[in-house]
Amino acid sequence: MPSIDRDRIAAAERLIRPYIRHTPIMRVAGADFGLEAASLALKLEFLQHTGSFKPRGAFASLLSRQAPDAGVAAASGGNHGAAVAFAARQLGVPATIFVPRITSPAKLDRIRSYGAELVVGGEVYADALRASEEFIARRGALAVHAYDQPETLLGQGTVGLEFEADAPEIETLLVAVGGGGLIGGIAAWYAARVRLIGVEPEAAPTLHLALAAGQPVGAPAGGIAADSLAPRQVGALMFPIAQRFVERVALVPDHAIRDAQRLLWEVLRIVAEPGGAAALAALLCGAYRPAAGERVGVLLCGANTHAVDFDRGY
């Protein structure tokens, strides 16, 4: 199995540094969100190019591998597709992106704006993945997987490198989980030096079920964050890393994710997509309860959504 470790993550950071943003940390009192026990360090990764953390893995993949004339192809719920399209445009490589019909209009607009060929079909991410694999086999394009590829994990691990550099005081870090590329890379970077808590929607408990079964297994793929946090199962590459270094997975209901989105706007004037707000939702609904004085890091990982009227809901 390819090594996903601190040395390789640091090397990936040096490779992609000219192409990505070092996103900031915002420190806030837990009391701002009704949490008396904790202080929070929020990493504003939604300020990354394309509005999510995904360009880190996309650039790591495209810069370390040679794309053929057919270019690159990727399946995505939206954010990965936008990141691959953006990275491909920056590097002068053709890109074809496959997404399911559940992908939000905001993400479709982003992908189109970067000049990629966009193919919309199927109901969920797994359908888009099959279509992309058929295209790759037929055309010979380079596959850029959303989460189950070494380069992807190494690139996403650079989020952990930055978080530790900018907020070395944190004791616990909450990270939303979809296919697991993000939490897998971060877990490999920290290697148990912080308490790492995965956060998943109750309607898409992918890593939760995998840890219970001892291997990646099929899971439901629903909920309001389905376009970013609902693959059918977690990646094979990240799973042993999660077994070693992820303490547990906190499950959150859709209403808690909606509450987190609303409070991020009301308290900080931050607009986050459902997947981007899921980690904070675990604190707000009590799925993770910090101890008195605990210093908690929260990764706000995406903001690709159209403007929302929070008083009317979603």
C-alpha positions in Angstrom: 0.0 0.0 0.0 1.4 3.5 -0.9 2.8 5.3 2.1 0.7 8.3 3.3 2.9 9.9 5.9 4.2 13.3 7.2 7.2 13.3 4.9 5.2 12.7 1.8 2.5 15.2 2.8 5.2 17.8 3.4 6.7 17.1 0.0 3.2 17.5 -1.5 2.8 20.8 0.2 6.0 22.1 -1.4 4.8 20.9 -4.8 1.4 22.5 -4.7 2.3 25.6 -2.7 2.5 28.0 -5.7 -1.0 27.0 -6.7 -3.0 27.0 -3.5 -3.9 29.4 -0.7 -2.8 29.0 2.9 -6.2 29.5 4.4 -6.6 31.4 7.8 -7.6 30.3 11.3 -10.4 32.3 13.1 -10.4 31.9 16.9 -13.8 32.4 18.5 -15.2 31.8 22.0 -17.4 28.7 22.2 -19.9 31.0 24.0 -20.5 32.7 20.6 -22.3 29.5 19.6 -23.8 28.7 23.0 -20.9 26.4 23.9 -19.6 27.4 27.3 -17.0 24.7 27.7 -14.7 25.2 24.7 -12.6 27.6 22.7 -12.8 27.1 19.0 -10.2 27.5 16.2 -12.1 27.5 12.9 -10.0 26.9 9.7 -11.6 28.8 6.9 -10.8 26.3 4.1 -13.8 27.5 2.1 -11.6 30.4 1.2 -9.5 28.0 -0.9 -9.7 28.3 -4.7 -13.0 27.0 -6.0 -14.6 27.3 -2.5 -13.4 24.0 -0.9 -10.3 22.1 0.2 -10.4 20.0 -3.0 -7.8 21.9 -5.1 -5.1 20.6 -2.8 -5.6 17.0 -3.9 -6.3 18.0 -7.5 -3.1 19.9 -7.9 -1.1 17.2 -6.1 -2.5 14.7 -8.7 -2.0 16.8 -11.8 1.5 18.0 -10.8 2.9 14.6 -10.0 1.5 12.7 -13.0 1.7 13.2 -16.7 -1.7 13.7 -18.4 -2.2 12.2 -21.8 -3.7 14.1 -24.8 -7.1 13.0 -23.7 -6.6 15.0 -20.5 -8.0 14.2 -17.1 -11.4 12.9 -16.0 -13.0 12.9 -12.6 -16.3 11.9 -10.9 -17.6 14.2 -8.3 -20.5 15.4 -6.2 -19.4 18.9 -7.3 -16.5 20.2 -5.2 -13.9 17.7 -6.5 -15.0 18.3 -10.1 -14.7 22.1 -9.7 -11.2 21.6 -8.2 -10.0 19.3 -11.0 -11.5 21.7 -13.6 -9.7 24.6 -12.0 -6.4 22.8 -11.7 -6.6 21.6 -15.2 -7.3 25.0 -16.6 -4.3 26.5 -14.6 -2.1 23.8 -16.0 -3.4 23.8 -19.6 -4.9 20.3 -19.5 -8.3 19.2 -20.9 -10.8 18.0 -18.2 -14.0 16.1 -18.3 -16.1 16.0 -15.2 -18.9 13.6 -14.4 -21.5 14.6 -11.7 -24.9 13.1 -10.6 -28.2 15.0 -10.9 -28.2 15.8 -7.2 -25.2 18.2 -7.6 -26.1 21.7 -6.6 -26.5 24.4 -9.2 -23.8 26.4 -7.5 -21.3 23.6 -8.1 -22.4 23.0 -11.7 -21.9 26.7 -12.4 -18.4 26.6 -10.9 -17.4 23.6 -13.0 -18.6 25.2 -16.2 -16.9 28.5 -15.3 -13.5 26.7 -15.4 -14.0 25.5 -19.0 -14.3 21.7 -18.3 -16.5 19.4 -20.3 -19.4 18.6 -17.9 -21.5 15.4 -18.0 -24.5 15.2 -15.7 -26.2 11.9 -15.2 -27.3 9.3 -12.7 -28.8 9.9 -9.3 -25.8 9.7 -6.9 -22.0 9.9 -6.9 -21.6 6.1 -7.6 -23.4 6.6 -10.9 -21.0 9.4 -11.9 -18.0 7.3 -10.9 -19.1 4.5 -13.2 -19.6 6.8 -16.1 -16.2 8.4 -15.6 -14.6 4.9 -15.4 -16.2 4.0 -18.7 -15.0 7.2 -20.3 -11.4 6.7 -19.0 -11.3 3.2 -20.4 -12.6 4.4 -23.8 -10.6 7.5 -24.2 -7.5 6.9 -22.1 -7.9 10.0 -19.9 -6.0 10.2 -16.6 -8.2 9.4 -13.6 -8.3 11.9 -10.8 -10.2 10.2 -8.0 -12.0 12.3 -5.4 -10.7 10.4 -2.4 -9.2 7.0 -3.1 -5.9 7.9 -4.7 -2.5 8.5 -3.0 -2.0 11.9 -4.5 -5.5 13.0 -3.3 -4.8 12.0 0.3 -1.4 13.6 0.3 -2.8 16.9 -1.1 -5.6 16.9 1.4 -3.2 16.1 4.2 -1.7 19.6 3.7 -4.8 21.0 5.5 -3.5 19.2 8.6 0.0 20.6 8.1 -1.4 24.2 8.0 -3.8 23.6 10.9 -1.0 22.4 13.1 1.3 25.3 12.1 -1.3 27.9 12.7 -3.2 26.4 15.7 -0.7 24.2 17.6 -2.7 24.5 20.8 -5.8 22.5 19.7 -6.4 19.2 21.5 -9.3 18.0 19.3 -10.1 18.4 15.6 -13.5 17.8 14.0 -13.5 17.0 10.3 -16.4 16.2 8.0 -16.2 12.9 6.2 -17.4 11.9 2.7 -15.2 9.4 1.0 -12.5 10.0 3.5 -9.7 11.6 1.5 -9.7 14.7 3.7 -9.8 13.0 7.1 -7.4 10.3 5.9 -4.8 12.9 4.9 -5.2 14.9 8.1 -5.0 11.8 10.2 -1.8 10.7 8.5 -0.3 14.2 9.2 -1.3 14.4 12.9 -0.7 10.7 13.6 -2.6 10.8 16.9 -1.1 14.0 18.2 -4.6 15.4 18.5 -8.0 13.7 19.1 -9.5 13.4 15.7 -13.2 13.1 15.4 -14.9 12.4 12.1 -18.4 13.9 11.5 -20.9 12.4 9.2 -24.6 12.9 8.5 -26.9 10.3 10.0 -28.2 9.8 6.5 -24.7 8.9 5.1 -22.8 7.1 7.9 -20.0 5.8 5.6 -17.0 5.8 7.9 -19.1 5.0 11.0 -20.3 1.8 9.4 -16.9 0.9 8.0 -15.2 1.2 11.4 -18.0 -1.0 13.0 -17.5 -3.6 10.2 -13.7 -3.5 10.2 -13.7 -2.7 6.5 -15.3 -0.3 4.0 -18.9 -1.3 3.4 -21.9 0.0 1.5 -23.8 2.8 3.3 -26.9 4.9 2.7 -26.2 8.0 0.6 -28.8 10.6 1.6 -29.4 13.8 3.5 -28.9 17.5 2.7 -25.1 17.0 2.3 -25.5 14.2 -0.2 -23.6 16.1 -2.9 -20.4 16.2 -0.8 -20.7 13.7 2.1 -22.4 10.6 0.6 -20.4 8.2 -1.4 -21.4 4.6 -1.2 -18.3 3.7 0.9 -15.1 5.2 2.2 -11.8 4.7 0.3 -9.7 1.6 0.7 -6.5 3.8 1.1 -7.8 5.9 3.9 -9.5 3.2 5.9 -6.4 1.7 7.7 -5.3 5.3 8.5 -8.7 6.0 10.0 -8.6 2.8 12.0 -5.3 3.9 13.6 -5.9 7.6 14.1 -9.6 8.5 14.1 -10.9 8.2 17.6 -14.6 7.9 16.5 -17.2 9.3 14.2 -20.0 11.6 15.4 -23.3 11.4 13.5 -25.4 14.5 13.0 -29.0 14.9 11.8 -29.8 17.2 8.9 -31.5 19.7 11.2 -28.2 20.2 13.1 -26.4 20.8 9.9 -29.0 23.4 8.9 -28.7 25.0 12.4 -24.9 25.2 11.9 -25.3 26.9 8.6 -27.7 29.4 10.1 -25.5 30.1 13.1 -22.4 30.5 11.0 -24.2 33.2 9.1 -25.8 34.9 12.1 -22.7 34.9 14.3 -19.8 35.2 11.8 -21.5 36.1 8.5 -20.1 33.0 6.9 -22.1 31.1 4.3 -21.2 27.4 4.3 -22.6 24.6 2.3 -24.1 21.7 4.3 -21.0 19.5 4.1 -18.9 22.5 5.1 -20.9 23.1 8.2 -21.2 19.5 9.3 -18.2 19.5 11.6 -19.6 22.5 13.6 -23.0 20.8 13.7 -21.4 18.0 15.9 -20.7 20.5 18.6 -24.0 22.3 18.4 -26.2 19.2 18.7 -24.0 17.5 21.3 -22.8 14.7 19.1 -19.4 15.7 20.3 -19.2 17.3 23.8 -16.0 19.0 24.7 -14.6 19.0 28.2 -14.3 22.3 30.2 -11.6 24.4 28.6 -11.0 22.0 25.8 -9.4 23.6 22.8 -11.2 22.4 19.7 -10.4 22.8 16.0 -13.2 22.8 13.5 -12.6 22.5 9.8 -15.1 24.6 7.7 -14.3 22.9 4.4 -16.7 24.2 1.7 -19.0 27.0 0.8 -20.3 26.2 -2.7 -23.9 27.1 -2.3 -26.2 29.8 -3.6 -27.4 32.5 -1.2 -29.9 31.1 1.2 -32.8 32.7 3.1 -32.1 31.2 6.5 -35.5 32.3 7.8 -37.3 30.2 5.2 -35.0 27.2 5.4 -33.6 25.1 2.6 
